[in-house]
Amino acid sequence: MTAPAVLVLDDGELEDIQQMLQEMEIPFARIRGGAIVAGTEPPKDLLIATPRRIDAVRAALDGAADPPIRVMVVNEDSNALRTQLRRSGFDYLVRRPVHAEALRLMLLHCCYKGEERRREPRVAVGVEVSFRSGLSSRAATLVDLSSRGCRLLSHHRVELGKRVIVQIPEALDHGGDLLELSAKVVHTQDADTGGAEAFWLGCVFEKVDELAQDALALIIEDHAQGPAKLRAVAPSAPASTAAAPPKPRRVPEPKRAATCDDRRRERRAIYSQTIPAFGERALRVLVGRDLSVSGMRVERHTDLWLGDHLQLAIYGEAGVAPMLIWGHVERSDGNNGLLIRFDPLEEATQTRLERLVASLPAVESLSDSEAEAMGTVVGEILLTETLPDGER
């Protein structure tokens, strides 16, 4: 039997979750009461359970090579239960009453994170590479890399939507043959390096053959064990004096190029090729931590960049409309995520936010400490815009 994306274990309390999964067309299986039948396939992405089914959870995950994200849904909880859940490897605790839309977003987030974990590792690299735009070859720093694309730091501005050839040494630390990848620039932004003018370039690979995929996988695996140190970007040498590069292995450019220049629509179109239809909204979900009236910390996000100005819907009390708050991505804390600083709040919104900060969160991250988990909140990106430097 094919493993479902989601497995629900309960005694009849999770009818609303089943309905949401059905509406979003997420493949799931549900076992109400009784024991897990021997040979039941563990879910690929997400396991949802109630406290009385903890023993069934252990049985369901027996022998799972890549355990799914685990969520416990409770009406009441205690310090002892939270300690037990942490020891059992649960990722989130959901307390009722919970805002229905926050619960829906949480399901999307967990299923998408499951897909991302299996298919799309992204690693920090921080080595010197080059890219070609037309006849010109430019130096850049390869900041991070996945099998779908990369982020470059360059002293040369490139227009949004421009097609480039990214040239990556297959042995990053020792030179060697070049891996040439056709890519489209889907994000550009000024980079504050404290020196010469520089730019962030977000690139999506447009076509990658099997040999190139294997080479990328080896590079990603080699850098997955720890963060890389970002090196300074050296100005590129004039084309006439640049040393001849190693002979490249060329990845063919696509026969027909996409015509969408909008960064957000372009990214969503690409992701929708490999995840279910719910992926478009899943990309907008944010799980915030360290919530305060001035801002919050969020996980690293494929569609957020330093300086981005965004409108968020933050869900608080069940059955009440979300708070609509503007803020900007102020800082990157590496693996600890991004800091979003809120714009000045209206008095009514600030009062609601203060009340939410002081209350027990409906969704609690069990990977954090007790103190850190108290600031967990579920939100959604409604709009994103990149502001000129002078307006940030």
N, C-alpha and C positions, 0 to 999 in steps of 0.2 A: 504493500500500500504506500502511495506517495505521501511524504510527510506534509502536513498542512503548514501554512505560514504561522497560524496561531492555534494554540490549544487552550481551551477554557475548562477549568476544573471547579465545579461548585455543586451545591445542593439545591439549585433553583433560584439563587439570589441574583444571578447575573444576566437576566433576560434583556436588560437595556443594552448591555455590552454585545450580546448576540445580535440584537437588532441593528446596532451601529455597524458591526462587521458585515452584516448582510447588505446594508445600504451602501457601504463603501466597496462592496464586492471583494473583500479580502478573504482568501480561502482560510477556513477555520474548521476545527473539530471541537465538539463539546461533549464532556463526560460528566453527567450529573449523578452523584451518589455512586456507591460501589467502588470496587478496586480497579486499578489499571490492568487491562488484559495484557498478558505476556506478549511481547513482540510489538507493542504499540510504538509507532515511530515518534520520536521527540519532535516538537515543532521547530521549524527553521528559524523563525524570527522572535516569537513572543509566546510566553506562557503566562496566563492570568488565573489566579486562584483565590479562594477564600480561606480563612484560617483553619477551618476544619479539614481542609484537603492538603495540608502540608505533607503528610506521609505519601499521598498520591503524587505530589510533585516530585518527591525523591524517586519514586518508581518510574515516573514518566521520563525523567532525565537520566536514568541509569544507562551508562554507556554512551551518552551523547558526546561526540567529539568536539562539537562547537556549541556549548550551551546557549540557549536563547536568552533574550532579555526577560527578566522575571518581575511580575507585578502582583502585589497582594492588595486585594480590595477588602476594606473592613468597615464595619459600622462603629466599632469601638476598638481602641488599641491601648497598649500599655508599654512601659519601658522594657518589660520582660519580652513582650512580643517583638518589639523592634530589634532587640538584641538577638533574638532567635532568628529573625529574618536576615539580619546582616550576616550571621554565621552561616546561614543556608544559601547565601549568595544572591538574595533578592536585590533588585536594583531600585524599585520604587514601591512606595506605600501610598495607596489612594484611600482617603478617608471620605466617607459619606457624611453629610450631603456634599456633593461635588458638582460644580457647574457642568451641565451636559456638554457644552461646547469644549470646555477644557478637557473633559474625558475623551471626547472624540479626537481632539488634537493630540492628546497623549498617545492614543492608539496609533494614529498616523505616524507620529514621531518614532515610536518604538519599532513599528514594522519597517519604516524606512531605514532606521539605524541598523536594523538587522541586515537589510539588503546592502547597505553601505559597508558594514563590517566584513561581509563575505566577499564583496566584489570590488570595492573601491578604496583600498588603502591609499592614503596620501602621506608622503614622507617629506620632512625637511631635508634639504640637500646642502645648499650654500657653496657651490663651486662655480668656477668660471666656465661659461659656454659661449656660443655665438648664435646669431640668427641672421637669416638673409631675407631682405626685403627688396625685391627687384634685383638689381645687379650689385647692391651694396651688402657687405657683410659687417655686422655690428657685434661688439662684445657685450656680454650681459652676465649677470649672476643668476644661476638657476636656484631660486629660493625654495620652491617645493615642487613635487612631481607626483602624478598619479597616472594610471593607465589611460586616462581620458584627456589629460591636459597638464599644464604647468603654470607657474607664476615666475616671471622674470623681473629683475631689477636692472634697468638700463639707463644710460645717459642720453639715449636717443628717443625722442617722442615718436610714437607710431599711431596713426589714425585708427579710431575704433572701426572694426570691420575689415581691417587690412589683413591680407593673407601673407603669411611668412613661412619660412622654412627654419625650424628650430634644429640646431646641430648640437647633439649631445655626445661626448665621448662615451663609448660603451664601458670602458674602465675609467670611471670618473677621477680616480686618484692618480692614475698613471698614464693618461692620454690614450692613444690607440685609435682604432677605427671610429669614425663618426657615424652616429645614428641620425639620419635626417628625417624629420617628421613635418609634414605639411600641417599647418595650424591656422586658426583664425583668431585674431585679437578681439576678445569679447569684453574686455575691461581695461581702461587706462586711467591712471590717477597719478598726480604729482606725489613724489616721495620726498619726505623731509629727512635727508641724510646728514644735514649739518654742514654740507660742503657744496660741491658742484651740483648743478641741476640734474635731477634723476627722476625716473618714472617707474611705477609699477605697471606691468603688462600681464594681464590674465589671458592665457591662450588655451584654446580647446583644439585637440588634435582632430583632424577631419577624416582621415582614413589611415588605419594602421594595419599592415599585413601581419601574417602569423609570425614571421621571423622577428619583426620589430616588436610585437607583443611579448615574445619570449625575452628579448633583450631588455625591454622596459621592466618586466617582472623581476629579472635578476637585479637590476639597479634598485628597484623599490625594496626588494627583500634585503639587499645589502645595507640599506639605510634605515630599515624599519626598527633596528634595535636601540636607537638612541638619536637625540637631536644632533643636527650638524651645526657647526659654527659658521655664521654668515660672514663671508669675506667681502672686502671692499670691491667696488666695481671700478675697474680701470678703464679710462677712456679708450675707445677703439682706435686702432692704428688705421691710417689711410689705406684704402684698398690697394694702392700701388706698392706700398711697403710692407704689407702684411705677409707673414710667412705662409708658405703653401700648406694648407691643412692636410691631414691624412685623407686617404681616399674614402669618400663617404659611401655608405650603403643607402640608396635612395628609396624612400617610401612613396609610391605613386600618389600624385594629387588626384582628388576626386574628379570625375568627369563633369559633374554638375554641381556648382556651388550653391549653398543656401543663400537666400536673399534677405533674411531677417537680420537687421542691424541692432535690434534692441537687446541689450545684454541679458536682461532677466528672461525674456521670451526665448532667447537662444539657448540659455542654460536649461530651461525647463524642457524644451523640445528634445535636447540631447538626452537628458535623464529619462524622459518618458519612453525611450527606446528599450530600456532594460528593467524598469520597475512598473508596477501596475498603474492604472490611471490615477489613483489617489496620490501619486508621487508629487504632482504639481503643488498641491496644497501642503503636503508633508514638508516640502522644502521651505515653507514659510513659518514652520513651527519653531518657537524658541522656548527652551526650558531655562528660566532665569534662576540665578542663585545670588546670595548676599543682597537681597532686595532691600532698598532703602528709598526714601522720598527723593533722593538725588540720582539714583541710577541702579544698575544691577550688572552682574556678570553673567555671560551666556557662553555656551559651548562654541568652539570654533565652527564656523558656518561657511559652506561653499559659496554663498552668495552675498557675504558681507565683507567689506573692506574698510580699512582705516579711513575715517573722514566721512563715510556714508551717513546721510541724514535720513532717518526713517520714522514712519508712524507705526506704533505698536497698538495692538488690542491686548490688554492684560486682563485676565479673567480672575475675578474674586469670588464674591458671594454667589451661591447657586441661585439661578433664576433671575439674576440681575444683569443688565447690560454691561459689557466690558468697559474698562477705562481706556480711552483713546489718548495716547501719550506720544509726543514727538521727542526724539533724542538723537544723538549721534554716536558713532563708534569712536571712542576717544583713545583707546589703548588696546594693544594686544599683549596678553600675558602668556603667550606660548601655549603650552598644553593646558594651561588653566583657563583658556578661553579669551573672550573679548570683553572689555568694559564698555557698557553703553551708558552715557551720561544724559539724563533727561533734560529737556528744555524747561524753562520756568513753567510751573503748573498753575492752573486755575485753582482758586481756593477750594472749591467743591471736590475737584479731583485729588488735591493734596490731602484733604481730610479722609477720603475713601482709601487712598494709598497708605496713609498712616495707620488706618484701621486694619488694613490687610497685612501690613508688616507686623503688627502687634498680635495677630491671630495665629492659630495653629494652621499650617498650610494644608489644603485639601490634597495636594500631591507633594510627597516628600521624597527626596533622593536619599536612598539608603547607602549610597557610596560615599556620602559626606558624613562628617561628624554630626552629633546631635545639634550643636550650636549652629553649624553651617546649614544644616538641612532646614532650619526654621525659616530661612529666607528663600525657599523654593517657590516658584510661580510659573504658570504656563501662559505663554503669550503667542501672538501671531503677527508677522510682518504684513502690514497692509500696503504701505508705499515705501519706496526707497529712492533717494536722489543723492547725487554727488554734488556737494557745494564747492564753489571756488574757494581757494585758500583764504581769501580775505573775509569770507562769510562764516568760517567755522568758529 
